[in-house]
Amino acid sequence: MAGLTRSILRLRAKRGRRDELVALFDRLGIFAAAREQEGFLAAELQVPLDDAEEVVVTATWTSPEAYDGWLASPVRAELGAHLEPLLDGEPESRTYLIVHELRSA
């Protein structure tokens, strides 16, 4: 079953370093690099209102295979290595098949 796919990545910044982690995404051009991956549609970087260390990255892909291509990308691996010093623990990742969607008219 293939179709639109959403990847959700949860990162925990080391105490007091979340803003630095968020800024690094922009400085490294992580979303710009992902946009070059075939099958990439959109991405968002989010921070919760009630947690000073969490960062959530969501992305939409044309298929699970498109996301797998990003995961296998040497560019992604290189960029991810720059994030590691700011992280507290391993990132948590899940992938979802989008089965229903509603957008504003």
C-alpha positions in Angstrom: 0.0 0.0 0.0 1.8 3.1 -1.2 0.7 6.7 -0.9 1.4 10.0 0.7 3.7 9.4 3.7 4.4 11.5 6.8 7.6 11.2 8.7 7.8 12.4 12.3 11.1 12.8 14.0 11.3 13.7 17.7 14.6 15.2 18.9 15.6 16.1 22.5 18.0 19.0 22.8 20.5 19.1 25.6 19.2 21.3 28.4 19.1 24.9 27.3 20.2 24.2 23.7 16.9 23.9 21.8 17.2 27.3 20.2 20.6 26.5 19.0 19.4 23.2 17.6 16.5 25.0 15.8 18.9 27.6 14.4 21.2 24.9 13.1 18.5 23.4 10.9 18.3 26.7 9.1 22.1 27.3 9.1 22.8 23.9 7.6 20.0 24.1 5.1 18.5 20.8 6.1 15.1 21.5 4.6 16.7 22.8 1.4 18.6 19.6 1.1 15.5 17.5 1.8 13.7 19.5 -0.9 16.2 18.2 -3.4 15.3 14.6 -2.6 12.9 13.1 -5.1 9.4 12.7 -3.6 9.8 15.4 -1.0 6.6 17.5 -0.7 6.9 19.6 2.6 8.5 19.8 6.0 7.9 21.6 9.3 10.0 22.1 12.3 8.0 22.5 15.5 8.6 23.1 19.2 6.0 22.4 21.8 4.7 25.1 24.1 5.2 23.0 27.2 8.6 21.4 26.7 11.8 23.5 26.5 14.0 20.7 25.0 11.8 18.9 22.5 11.9 19.5 18.7 9.6 17.8 16.3 10.3 17.6 12.5 7.5 16.4 10.2 7.8 15.9 6.5 5.4 14.8 3.8 6.6 12.5 1.0 5.0 11.0 -2.1 5.6 7.5 -0.9 7.5 5.4 1.8 10.1 4.8 -0.8 10.7 8.5 -1.3 11.3 8.8 2.5 13.6 5.8 2.4 15.6 7.5 -0.3 16.1 10.5 2.1 17.1 8.2 5.0 19.7 6.5 2.7 21.1 9.9 1.5 24.7 10.6 2.3 23.8 14.3 2.5 21.3 13.5 5.3 23.9 11.5 7.2 26.4 14.3 7.0 23.9 16.9 8.1 22.7 14.7 10.9 26.2 14.4 12.3 26.3 18.1 12.9 23.1 17.9 15.0 24.4 15.1 17.3 26.4 17.2 19.7 23.2 19.2 20.6 21.1 16.1 21.2 20.2 14.4 24.5 19.7 10.8 23.4 18.8 9.2 20.2 16.1 10.7 17.9 12.8 8.9 17.8 11.3 8.4 14.3 8.0 7.0 13.0 6.6 6.9 9.5 2.8 7.1 8.7 0.8 6.5 5.7 -1.7 9.4 5.2 -5.1 7.8 4.8 -7.3 10.9 5.2 -6.6 14.6 4.8 -8.7 17.8 4.9 -7.5 21.2 4.0 -9.1 24.6 4.2 -11.0 25.7 1.1 
